[in-house]
Amino acid sequence: MGIFIGALAVVLNFLFVFLLLSSERRSVAKGTIPPRGEILYLQDLNFFKWGDRWFLSIMDFAIAFVLVERWPLPIWVVTVCFLVGIAWTALWHRIYLGPRQIPNSLYPYIGVVSLVGRIHLAYFAAQYILGFMGIAMVVLMIMGERQWSPAVFVAFVAGFGYFATLISDFVAERYRL
């Protein structure tokens, strides 16, 4: 069952990526976001090309697998992860709306969120909620409450890859805080 749910998490991630790319193409066709070159598109960002597509898929699989096969989290932990994920999304949304942000297809103008950006907010929240659940599992393992799983180490490697792509976008000045 864990493999099935993990695979389902990967499929859902790829569907979200497809939805984001489709929405971006439709927004360009309708003229609701500036043409490529004036702003950054998703394909211009390492965190999207490599991080969201591949590294998050691996992390999603590992976290979903462990959630189902090993040890479901207590409801209070899931609730805290949900609330922290929503708060984290709101914080980054506020940063993206600011004047220092480099225009992209999610936030094409200062203070403006595109359709692609609104879809990405839901995606961002879902990914961070799941990510915080993964962190909660690791905390429980460190505390000795849960047995370690090899899937966790796969998630660690994928997480390192994801954050490396994000940092590379900051270094290349595709993002600013």
Helices and strands as residue ranges (DSSP letters): H 2-30, G 42-44, H 46-46, I 47-55, H 56-69, H 75-97, H 115-142, H 150-171
